[in-house]
């Protein structure tokens, strides 16, 4: 599965987090779905994970990263995922 989900806070401007993760995902060949923490469809997942800090990056309902890294850090995080598409 090459889709990651980014859950953004409802109260802060998520522009930087969205930009960093979108760029890193595009470069690594991942599809990025973006959700607000208040989205009803995502709330069950966040409750099940005990997630209350955002932004949060998820892969297959597992937390991959919390917060907004710089672009190089985001690239390293994604490079460590085992389901990245083959080149």
C-alpha positions as CSV (number, residue, x, y, z in Angstrom):
1,X,0.0,0.0,0.0
2,X,1.6,3.3,-1.1
3,X,-1.0,5.6,0.4
4,X,-0.2,7.6,3.5
5,X,-2.6,9.7,5.5
6,X,-1.8,13.1,6.9
7,X,-4.1,14.3,9.7
8,X,-3.9,18.0,10.3
9,X,-5.1,20.0,13.3
10,X,-8.3,22.0,13.1
11,X,-6.9,25.1,14.9
12,X,-3.5,25.8,13.3
13,X,-2.5,26.8,9.8
14,X,-1.4,23.4,8.4
15,X,0.2,24.9,5.2
16,X,3.8,24.0,6.1
17,X,3.1,20.5,7.2
18,X,1.0,19.9,4.1
19,X,3.7,21.3,1.8
20,X,6.6,19.3,3.4
21,X,4.8,16.0,3.5
22,X,3.2,16.4,0.0
23,X,6.6,17.2,-1.5
24,X,8.3,14.3,0.2
25,X,5.5,11.9,-0.8
26,X,5.6,13.1,-4.4
27,X,9.3,12.5,-4.6
28,X,9.1,9.0,-2.9
29,X,6.1,7.9,-5.0
30,X,3.6,7.8,-2.2
31,X,0.0,9.0,-2.5
32,X,-0.9,11.4,0.3
33,X,-4.4,11.7,1.6
34,X,-5.0,14.8,3.7
35,X,-7.6,14.8,6.5
36,X,-8.6,17.3,9.2
37,X,-8.6,15.8,12.8
38,X,-12.3,16.8,13.0
39,X,-13.3,14.7,9.9
40,X,-15.9,12.1,11.1
41,X,-14.3,9.5,8.9
42,X,-10.9,9.8,10.6
43,X,-12.0,10.2,14.2
44,X,-12.5,6.5,14.9
45,X,-8.9,5.9,13.7
46,X,-7.5,8.7,15.9
47,X,-9.4,7.4,18.9
48,X,-8.2,3.9,18.4
49,X,-4.6,5.1,18.1
50,X,-4.9,7.4,21.1
51,X,-3.8,10.2,18.8
52,X,-4.2,13.7,20.1
53,X,-1.1,15.5,18.6
54,X,-1.1,16.8,15.1
55,X,0.0,16.8,12.3
56,X,0.3,13.1,12.2
57,X,1.4,10.9,9.3
58,X,-0.2,7.4,9.2
59,X,0.5,4.3,7.1
60,X,-2.0,1.5,7.4
61,X,-3.4,2.9,10.7
62,X,0.1,3.0,12.2
63,X,1.7,6.3,13.3
64,X,4.7,7.0,11.2
65,X,5.5,10.6,12.3
66,X,4.2,13.4,14.5
67,X,4.8,17.0,13.8
68,X,6.2,19.0,10.9
69,X,9.7,17.9,10.0
70,X,12.0,19.8,7.6
71,X,12.0,18.4,4.1
72,X,15.2,16.4,4.5
73,X,13.9,14.7,7.6
74,X,10.6,13.9,5.9
75,X,12.5,12.3,3.0
76,X,14.5,10.1,5.4
77,X,11.3,9.0,7.2
78,X,9.7,8.0,3.9
79,X,12.9,6.3,2.7
80,X,12.6,4.0,5.7
81,X,9.2,2.7,4.8
82,X,9.2,-0.7,3.4
83,X,6.3,-0.4,1.0
84,X,7.7,2.4,-1.1
85,X,7.3,1.5,-4.8
86,X,10.2,-0.1,-6.6
87,X,12.1,2.1,-9.0
